[in-house]
Amino acid sequence: MTVPPGRRERKKAATRQKIADAALRLFLEQGYDAVGIRDVAAEADVAVTTLFSHFASKEALVFEQDEDFEQRLARAVSDRAPDEQLVPALRREVHALVRHCTADGAAPIWRMIDVTPALRAYEGSMRLRHADALARAVAADLDLPPTSTACRAVARFAVDAYSLAREAPDPQAAVDEVFEMITAAWDAARPS
C-alpha cells in the first residue's frame, strides 16, 4: 500500500510544478535564451533561492520530469513481474515515455530544445545519466557487476530508442523497430 504524501510534500510538489510551468511558459513565449532565472522566479512568485532548491540549473527547468523518467526506467526492470523478461519490460516503459513526449503540445518544447545548444547538451548528458542508472538496475537484477558491457549496452540502446523515436514520423513504430534490434542483440550477448 502506498502512503499518500503529507501536506509538506504536496506543497513542495505544487511549488516545483508552479516554477516549471512558469519557466516553460516564458521560454516558449520569449525564447529560452531571452529568459533569465530571475524572470522565472518572478513569474512563479518565488525567491531565486526557492527556484534553485527545486532545480539545479536553468536547463533543468525544461526537463522537470528528468528524475521521474530515470526512476521509471529503473523500475521497469526492478518492478517487473517475475515471469516477464527484461527487454519486453523496457520496451513497454519506453513506449510510455515516448507517448508522453510526443503528446499534443510537446512539439514546441522539442523544437526549442533542438535549436538551443545548452538544452541539446543537457539532454545528451541526461540520456547518459539515465542509461547509467538503467544499466545499474539491469546489472543488479541479473546479479552482475554494474560495469557489465551487456547491461550498459542494453541500457544505452533503450534510452537512445526513446530519443530516436521522438524524432520519427511514427514514434511507436520506431520504438518497435529499435527494440527488435535490442532483442536480437540481447539474446545473442545476454549474460547467463
C-alpha positions as CSV (number, residue, x, y, z in Angstrom):
1,M,0.0,0.0,0.0
2,T,1.3,3.4,-1.0
3,V,1.2,6.1,1.7
4,P,-0.2,9.3,0.4
5,P,2.2,12.3,0.6
6,G,1.9,14.6,3.5
7,R,1.0,18.3,3.4
8,R,4.6,19.4,3.2
9,E,5.4,17.1,0.3
10,R,2.3,18.2,-1.6
11,K,3.2,21.8,-1.1
12,K,6.8,21.3,-2.3
13,A,5.5,19.4,-5.4
14,A,3.0,22.2,-6.1
15,T,5.7,24.8,-5.8
16,R,8.0,22.8,-8.1
17,Q,5.3,22.4,-10.7
18,K,4.4,26.1,-10.5
19,I,8.0,27.0,-11.2
20,A,8.3,24.6,-14.1
21,D,5.1,25.8,-15.6
22,A,6.1,29.4,-15.4
23,A,9.5,28.7,-16.9
24,L,8.1,26.7,-19.8
25,R,5.5,29.4,-20.5
26,L,8.2,32.1,-20.5
27,F,10.7,30.1,-22.6
28,L,8.1,29.3,-25.2
29,E,6.8,32.9,-25.4
30,Q,10.1,34.8,-25.3
31,G,12.7,32.2,-26.2
32,Y,14.9,30.2,-23.9
33,D,18.0,32.4,-24.1
34,A,15.9,35.6,-23.6
35,V,14.6,34.5,-20.2
36,G,16.7,34.6,-17.0
37,I,16.4,32.7,-13.8
38,R,15.2,35.9,-12.0
39,D,12.4,36.2,-14.7
40,V,11.2,32.7,-14.0
41,A,11.3,33.2,-10.2
42,A,9.3,36.5,-10.5
43,E,6.8,34.8,-12.9
44,A,6.4,31.9,-10.4
45,D,6.3,34.4,-7.4
46,V,9.1,32.6,-5.6
47,A,12.6,33.6,-4.5
48,V,15.5,32.7,-6.7
49,T,16.8,30.5,-3.8
50,T,13.5,28.7,-3.8
51,L,13.8,28.1,-7.5
52,F,17.3,26.7,-7.0
53,S,16.1,24.5,-4.2
54,H,13.9,22.7,-6.7
55,F,16.0,22.9,-9.9
56,A,19.8,22.7,-10.1
57,S,20.0,24.8,-13.3
58,K,18.1,26.7,-15.9
59,E,18.2,23.7,-18.2
60,A,16.7,21.5,-15.6
61,L,13.6,23.7,-15.7
62,V,12.9,22.4,-19.2
63,F,13.4,18.8,-18.2
64,E,11.5,18.9,-15.0
65,Q,10.5,15.3,-15.2
66,D,14.1,14.1,-15.6
67,E,14.3,12.3,-12.3
68,D,10.9,10.7,-12.8
69,F,11.9,9.3,-16.2
70,E,15.1,7.9,-14.8
71,Q,13.3,6.2,-11.9
72,R,10.6,4.8,-14.3
73,L,13.3,3.2,-16.5
74,A,14.9,1.6,-13.4
75,R,11.5,0.4,-12.0
76,A,10.7,-1.1,-15.4
77,V,13.5,-3.6,-14.6
78,S,13.2,-4.0,-10.8
79,D,9.4,-4.0,-10.5
80,R,8.5,-6.2,-13.5
81,A,6.6,-9.5,-12.9
82,P,8.8,-12.5,-12.1
83,D,7.9,-14.1,-15.3
84,E,8.4,-11.0,-17.5
85,Q,11.6,-10.8,-19.5
86,L,13.8,-7.7,-19.3
87,V,13.6,-6.4,-22.9
88,P,9.8,-6.5,-23.2
89,A,9.5,-4.7,-19.8
90,L,11.9,-2.0,-21.1
91,R,10.0,-1.7,-24.4
92,R,6.7,-1.2,-22.6
93,E,8.2,1.6,-20.5
94,V,10.0,3.3,-23.4
95,H,6.6,3.2,-25.3
96,A,5.0,5.0,-22.4
97,L,7.8,7.6,-22.2
98,V,7.6,8.2,-26.0
99,R,3.8,8.6,-25.8
100,H,4.3,11.3,-23.1
101,C,7.0,13.1,-25.0
102,T,5.1,13.1,-28.3
103,A,1.7,14.1,-26.9
104,D,-0.2,17.1,-28.0
105,G,1.7,20.2,-27.1
106,A,5.1,18.6,-26.9
107,A,6.3,19.7,-30.4
108,P,7.1,23.3,-29.5
109,I,9.1,22.2,-26.5
110,W,11.2,19.8,-28.6
111,R,11.7,22.5,-31.3
112,M,13.0,24.8,-28.6
113,I,15.3,22.0,-27.3
114,D,16.6,21.2,-30.8
115,V,17.6,24.8,-31.6
116,T,19.1,25.6,-28.2
117,P,22.7,24.3,-27.8
118,A,22.6,24.4,-24.0
119,L,19.4,22.3,-23.9
120,R,20.7,19.8,-26.5
121,A,23.8,19.4,-24.4
122,Y,21.8,19.0,-21.2
123,E,19.5,16.4,-22.9
124,G,22.6,14.4,-24.1
125,S,24.1,14.3,-20.6
126,M,20.7,13.4,-19.2
127,R,20.4,10.5,-21.5
128,L,23.8,9.2,-20.4
129,R,22.8,9.5,-16.8
130,H,19.6,7.7,-17.5
131,A,21.5,4.9,-19.3
132,D,23.9,4.6,-16.4
133,A,21.1,4.3,-13.9
134,L,19.3,1.8,-16.1
135,A,22.5,-0.3,-16.5
136,R,22.9,-0.4,-12.7
137,A,19.3,-1.6,-12.4
138,V,19.8,-4.3,-15.1
139,A,23.1,-5.4,-13.5
140,A,21.5,-5.6,-10.0
141,D,18.6,-7.6,-11.4
142,L,20.9,-10.1,-13.0
143,D,23.4,-10.1,-10.1
144,L,26.2,-8.8,-12.3
145,P,28.8,-6.1,-11.8
146,P,27.4,-2.6,-12.8
147,T,30.2,-2.3,-15.4
148,S,28.9,-5.3,-17.3
149,T,29.2,-4.4,-21.0
150,A,25.9,-6.2,-21.9
151,C,24.0,-4.3,-19.2
152,R,25.5,-1.0,-20.2
153,A,24.8,-1.6,-23.9
154,V,21.1,-2.6,-23.5
155,A,20.6,0.4,-21.3
156,R,22.1,2.8,-23.8
157,F,20.2,1.3,-26.6
158,A,16.9,1.5,-24.7
159,V,17.5,5.2,-23.8
160,D,18.5,6.0,-27.3
161,A,15.4,4.2,-28.6
162,Y,13.4,6.8,-26.8
163,S,15.4,9.7,-28.3
164,L,15.3,8.3,-31.8
165,A,11.5,7.6,-31.6
166,R,10.5,11.0,-30.6
167,E,12.1,12.3,-33.8
168,A,10.5,9.7,-36.1
169,P,7.3,10.2,-38.2
170,D,5.8,7.2,-36.4
171,P,7.3,7.2,-32.9
172,Q,5.7,4.0,-31.7
173,A,6.8,2.1,-34.8
174,A,10.3,3.4,-34.3
175,V,10.3,2.1,-30.7
176,D,9.3,-1.3,-32.0
177,E,11.9,-1.3,-34.8
178,V,14.7,-0.3,-32.4
179,F,13.6,-2.9,-29.8
180,E,13.7,-5.7,-32.4
181,M,17.4,-4.9,-32.8
182,I,17.8,-4.7,-29.0
183,T,16.1,-8.0,-28.5
184,A,18.3,-9.7,-31.1
185,A,21.5,-8.2,-29.6
186,W,20.4,-9.1,-26.0
187,D,19.5,-12.6,-26.9
188,A,23.0,-13.0,-28.5
189,A,25.0,-11.3,-25.8
190,R,22.9,-11.7,-22.6
191,P,24.9,-12.8,-19.6
192,S,23.9,-16.2,-18.3
